[in-house]
Amino acid sequence: MGKDKGVIHVVGTGTIGEPLIGLLCSFKDPAGFSEITFHKRSPLSRDVPKIRALIARGAQLTVDEDRMKDFENLGLKPTMTHEEALAKADVVVDCTPSGVGISNKNVFYEKYLSTTKGFIAQGSEFGFGKMYARGINDEALEVGKDRFIQVVSCNTHNLCALINTIALVDGEDNLEEARFLCIRRSNDISQVKGFVPSPEVGKHEDPVFGTHHARDAYHLFRTKALELNLWSSALKVNTQYMHCIYFTLKLKRAVTKDEVMERFRVDDRISLTKKQSAGEVFSFGRDHGYFGRILNQTVIVEPTVEVRKGHEVIGFCFTPQDGNSLLSSFSAVEWFLDPSTYVDRSSCLKQYFFSEV
């Protein structure tokens, strides 16, 4: 399986990178990883506690060669340079801010295609590689061909899970149209910028899909040869807890509410809740999730689900922060290492799936 079986390199220590590094370290043995390295670009004194905590969990710090001395002056000892880590890695996971991943692909990653099994980027890196969400389009991943994978954003995961469970049953496309309103939190509780003092509506920048959420979901389902009619809108509200989505799926063939609820119940990547407050759901994740994170793809608010005139499924759901993206990133790492066993080796995370919140 390569140079050293399961050497994983994570680029970035932000809202996705930091918990992903911890997740990889926590499940290093059952997942079959031999080494976890991570790249930190800026030597900031306020980040020292975070870096020390990640090192204490077993991850190895790597930095740019010209920043080595700066990190040492902060009392940190990098184990190798970033380029040495890239050359050693079996899988690279890019968790840098929006737009940086594409640049990294062009500047760095293309050079290591002969030695690295695969590269993974997050969220808004449109065009980085094949779009992926665990349990939605796994069968579209092609061994030897897909070397670059884009794990879609947390809200796009949610949209895809709703579409897949409600409208794509037994391989049949029963969707006429789907519309989503993504009611987004302002920023993550770990972030100090981006908070809005009042609701702020977003632009419809795409005339076909509205926002990138529906656009990305469309392209993800295109990997399964499906052409879906999707539209999304978005707004930010002044909270740091969770994203919320209002969904309306119009179906070609009629369904009952009982049928829809049963589909939700049998999908282990979907969670149901009777709670109607994002604060309560967030608190459950804080108390029982992986370092505060529920790894399900969506949390359906059961009292809000209705079927109108047999053909229109309506309701609200919460997006479990970045938990669903972490699950897909972990699974994509495992797929690159060994496509024949990645499902079994990713099952170690199931303890953080909740059928009910």
N, C-alpha and C positions, 0 to 999 in steps of 0.2 A: 504494500500500500504506500509506496513512495519511500522517501529518504528515511524519515522517522515516522512511524505509523501515527497519524492523527496529530500533526503539528498545525495548530490554528493560530492565525495572526489577525488581531482586531485593530483596525485603524480608527482612532477616535475614542474619547471617553465621555461623551455627552449623554443625553437622555436615553439613547439606545445603547451606545457603546459600553457605558459603565455597567448597567445591569446584565448585558450580554456576556461581558468578561466574567462577571460573577457567576452567571448561570453555567457557562462552559467549565469553570473551575469546580463548581459544586457537583457537577455530574461527569467529571472527567473520567472516572474509572468505569462506571456502567456504560458510558457512551463510547469508550475506547480511544479517548484522546491521550496523547503522550505528553503534550506540551502546549501551554497557552501563552502567547506573547501579545503585547499590545503596544501601540504607538501613541505617544503624547507629543504634540507639536510644540506647544508653548510652555516654557518653564515659569509657571506662576506660583508664587508662594501660597496663595489661598487653595491651590489644588493639591498641595503636598499631603494632607491627611487622606484624601481620596486615593492618591497613588500608593501611599503606604498600605492602605487597607486592601487594595487589589493585589499588591505584592504579597501581603500576609496570607491571602487566600490561595496563593500559588501561581499567580500570573507574573510574567517577566516583562519588565519595562524596557522598551526600545525607543530611541530618539534619533533625530537627524544628527549626522556626524558633527555638524558645526554648532550644535546645541549641547553636546555632551558635557562640556565644562560648566555650562549654565545650570544644568540639572545637578551636577555634582556639588556646586556651590549651595544648592538648596538642601544638601544632605541626602540626595538620592543617587543611587549607583545603577545606571542602566546596564543591562547585561549584554547588549549589542546595539548596533546601529539599525535604523529602519530598513535600509537596503539589505543588510545581512539577514534580518528577519523575513523580508519578502523572499529572498533566495532560499530560505530554509522551509518556508511554509508549504503545507499541502493545500490549505484553504485559506483565503484572505477574505475577511468580512469588513467592508468599508462602512463606517458609521459616522462619516464626516457631515458637516452641514450641507444643505441643498446646493447642488451644482458642483461641489468639490469632487464628488465621486466620479463624475464623467471626466473631469480634468485628470484625476489620478489614474483612471483607466488609460487615457491617452499617453500620459507622461511616464507612468511606472508599470502598470499591470501587463500591458501588451508585451513588455520585455521578458516576462516570466512565464509565458504560456507553455514553454517547453518543460518547465520544472514544477509548475503548480497545477493542481487538479481543477481548481475553479475559484471564481471571484464572485462575491455577493455584495450588493449595494442595497440601500434602504429607501423606502418612501418615494420621494419626489425625483429620483434620478432617472427620469423618463428617457429611454433609449439606451440605458446601460446594458440591458440584456433581457432574457425572457422573463416576463412577469410571473410571479409565483405566490401562492397562498396555500399553506398546508391543508390537505384534504379537499381542495377545490380543483386543482389542475395538475396533480402529481403525475398523472399518466402522460402529460404533455412534455415532461422533461425527457430529453433524448441523450442517452449516454454517448460520450465522445463528441457530441455536437454542441451541447449547451455548456459553454465554459464560463459564461457570464449570466448571473441571475439577479433580477431586481425583485426583492421582497416588497410587496405593495404596502401602502400606508395603513395605519391602524383602522381608519374609517373605511378605506377601500376593502380591507379584510371583512369588515362588518357587512358592507353592501353585498359582497360576493357570497358570504355565508347565507344571507337572507335569500338571495336569488337562487342559490344552489338548493336550499332546503325546501323553499316554498314552490318554486316554479320548474325545477329541473329534477324530475322524479323518474327513477328507473330509465335514465338515459333519454327521456322525452323532454322536448322544449315546450313548456306550457305557458310561456310568458308572452303576453301581448305588449306590455309596456310597464316600466318601473320608474317611479319618481322618488327621490330622496331629498330630505332637508337635513343637512348636517349642522347640528347646533353644537358648535365647537367650544371647548373651554378656551380661555385666553392663552394660557401657557402652562407648562408643567410646573409642579410645585418646586422643582429644582432650578427653575429659570427665574432670573431677576428682571428680564426684559420681556416686552410683548403683552403685558396686561392691558386690557381695555376697561375704561371706567363705566361704559354703558354698552348695550348691544350694538354691534357693528356689522352691517350686512356686507356680503362679499359680491364681487362682480361675477357675471356670467361671461367668462373670458373665452369660452368655447361655444360657438353657435350650434353645435350638434349635441354636446353633452352637458353644457352648463359649466361645471367645475371639473377639476382633474379627477375627482373621486369616481364619477360615472365613466369618464374617459378611460381611466386606468382599469376599472372593472370590465369595460367593454373589451379592451385589448387582452386582458387576462382570459376572458372566455373565448376570444378569437383563437387562442392556443388550443382550444378544444373544437375548433371549426364551428363555433356558434356566433351568429349575428344577432345581438340583443338590442332592443330599443330602450335605452337608459337615459335618464336625466337627473342631475343633482344640482342643488343650490346649497349655499353655506352662509352661516353667520357666526360671529364670535360673541359669547356672552361673558359677563364679568364674574367668572368662577375659575378655580384651578382644579376642580375635582375630576369630572369626566366629560367626554363628548357624549352627545345624545343624538339619535337619528329618528326622524319621523319618516315612515316608509309607506308607500302605496304601490302594490303590485297588482296589475290587472292581468287576469289569466284567461286563456282561450277556453279551457274546459272548467266547469264549475267544481268547487271544493266546499267542504263544510269546515266550520271552525274546529270541530273535533279532529278532523283529518290534519289540519294545519298544526294544531297543538301536539298531536302525536308525532308528527315529523320533527318538531322541535325537541321533543322528549327523547327520541331515539338517537339523535345526533350528539355525540359526546363532546363536540366542540362548540355546542350551543348551550348556554345556561338560561334558566328561567328564574324570574324573581317576582314576588308579589309586592316588593318595595317600589315605591314611586319616586323616591328621592335619590338623586345621584350621591348625596352625602352618605346615605345608608349603605349603598352598594360599594362606594369607595372605602368605607370603613370596614366592610366585610373583607375586601381585598387586603387592606392594611393588616388585619388581624390574622387572616388565614391563607393568604396567597404567598407566592414566592417573593420575598422581600416587598410585600405590598401589592403584588401583581397577580391578577387572575389571568390565566393563560388561555381561557376560552376565547373564541373569536367574537362573540357577541353575548350580551345579557338581555334577553327579551323581557319586557315589562308585561307580565301576563294579563293584568286587568285591562290593558289598553288594546289588546289584539281583538279585532273584529273582522268578520267576512261580510261584505256588503253585496247584496244581490247575487251571492254565490260566486262572483267572479273577481271581487276586489278585496285583497287582503291588506288590512290597515293596522298600524300600531306604532309604538315607540320602543326603542331599545337603547341600551348604553354600550359604548365602546370601551373595553377594558384597557384604557390607557395604551401603553405599548406592548401589553402582554401578548397579543396575538402576533405582532411582528417578531417578538422574541421567539415564540414557538416556531414560526416559519423559518427564521434565520437558523435556529438550532437544527431543524429538519433538513434545510438545504446544505448545511455543513456536513451532516451525516450522509446525505445523498451523494455528495461529491466524493466522500471517503469510500463508500461502498453502496451503490444503488440497490444491491440485492438484499441488504439487511437493515437499511436505514429506518424502516418503519418500526422494527423490533427495538432497535437501539434508541430510538426517540421516545419509546413508551415509558422511559424513566420519568418523563415529565407529567404523566397522567395524574399524579397525586395533586397537581395544581389545576386540574379541570374540575369544575363543580357543576353538577347537574342542576343545582338550585342555589341561589344566593339569598 
